[in-house]
Amino acid sequence: MNRQLMCVRCGSTYPCEDWRLRCDCGGLLDVQLDMDGALSHADLATTFQTRLSSPLSQDLSGVWRYRELVLDLPPGEVVTFPEGRTNLYALDPTPLGLSALWAKHEGENPTGSFKDRGMTVAVSWARHQGARALICASTGNTSASLAAYGARAHLPVFVLIPEGKIAQGKLAQALAYGAHTLQIDGSFDDAMHAVEQMATQHNLTLVNSLNPFRLEGQKTIILDSFFQLGQILPDWIVVPGGNLGNTSAFGKALIEMKALGLIDRVPRLAVIQAEGASPFARAAQGNFRHFEPMQPETIATAIRIGNPVSYDKAVRAIRFTNGVVTSVTDGEILQAKHDLDRQAVGCEPASAATLAGLRRLTREQVVRCGESALLIITGNLLKDPDTTIALATGQTAALGVTEASSLAACANEPRHVPSDPETIGRIIEEELQ
Ligand SMILES: *Cc1c(COP(=O)(O)O)cnc(C)c1O
């Protein structure tokens, strides 16, 4: 399919080959698909399904398997692990009064987050275009993912991260995969501002979700879910919102799937923010007439963002899907994380915002009895071991979570025991009581 870049604000178009991050008017750019002459939706569905049995890495990838809707590149130019094709778990819908509840675990991607789906496309395109080096700002997972894909593409990687506000697992990955890692004095939003300047002034390719090719890859979370569920989508798709790249990508995926005739009913998006980093939820309350950035604070570091870069596209996604935006407290996030962890789904805090948000929305009867929902679990449990251990050892107050008392029941501390088999045996029998 033919593609061009199109400004979401003024509609100006540019060739995809242009090295530009924004429109001349400052607006965000979309990769616009020319749907005329596209395959029929039935042919597309068959093509996507047939690739499931292929041994080729571009077909094994849960991103490139959908390449007609993502990006056409010669197979040899694709930088892939492969990624995507993550599991979709059925959870018990009855406590929430729903008819069905699923969790799609994007933490099962090669570097442990959904960022890999976008990164494989952005890095493949950057290498195709002859990029000199790659750069991103990151709360952690983007840098881990870029470091990995950059290493596979043999391209230098620079990552800017906010000092001290990045989970250990993610920092470890960036360092291990050889990224040049710059910890700046400032927030993620400061880092984001800096990389946009660095990219233009030093001829580096920026691969934050401002890069529209990232979002083309992230659309496949919806496509993958659609095929895994037997070519249907649930009533609600619930996703955490930080920089709002996923929200934007999901909206675009649904717009295109509707236009192609793959779906005729559009599911509603529910975007969940942490209360301390909820500028999008606040804007939604005023029907997006006004936007105010905020100083972000939450234990869910992946969504600790006060000035989301994809705001305009995310508004489009909410409007198109008749979606909702809400926020949850850090205490609610930790409770939901505990409940997902105990079902061995397991996730990092930002991902648990989905379940916390769904609980709030069912309480408020925005999500109604008998409806179905899909939670997008964005990141792996091992990304943020410190928070998990704090929750298990009853140390959440030390994380600054004020509702800590209600979380005491989540504790599961290791017990120190003597080494004699008799005592160990007695303790086991005690615990089984
Ligand atoms: C990046 C990230 C988010 C936020 O996604 P956006 O697209 O920036 O809204 C949420 N959860 C995890 C685990 C992430 O890595």
The ligand as a Tripos MOL2 file, in Angstrom:
@<TRIPOS>MOLECULE
LIG
   15    15     1     0     0
SMALL
NO_CHARGES

@<TRIPOS>ATOM
      1 C1          5.6130    3.1940   27.6990 C.3       1 LIG1
      2 C2          4.7900    2.4620   28.6580 C.ar      1 LIG1
      3 C3          3.4870    2.8690   28.9990 C.ar      1 LIG1
      4 C4          2.8950    4.1290   28.4790 C.3       1 LIG1
      5 O1          2.5470    4.0310   27.1280 O.3       1 LIG1
      6 P1          2.2930    5.3440   26.2600 P.3       1 LIG1
      7 O2          2.1920    4.8330   24.8840 O.co2     1 LIG1
      8 O3          3.4600    6.2330   26.4850 O.co2     1 LIG1
      9 O4          1.0340    5.9630   26.7750 O.co2     1 LIG1
     10 C5          2.7450    2.0870   29.8540 C.ar      1 LIG1
     11 N1          3.2550    0.9620   30.3910 N.ar      1 LIG1
     12 C6          4.5000    0.5490   30.1160 C.ar      1 LIG1
     13 C7          5.0070   -0.6890   30.7670 C.3       1 LIG1
     14 C8          5.2980    1.2750   29.2320 C.ar      1 LIG1
     15 O5          6.5360    0.8470   28.9840 O.3       1 LIG1
@<TRIPOS>BOND
     1     1     2 1
     2     2     3 ar
     3     2    14 ar
     4     3     4 1
     5     3    10 ar
     6     4     5 1
     7     5     6 1
     8     6     7 2
     9     6     8 1
    10     6     9 1
    11    10    11 ar
    12    11    12 ar
    13    12    13 1
    14    12    14 ar
    15    14    15 1
@<TRIPOS>SUBSTRUCTURE
     1 LIG1         1 GROUP 0 **** ****
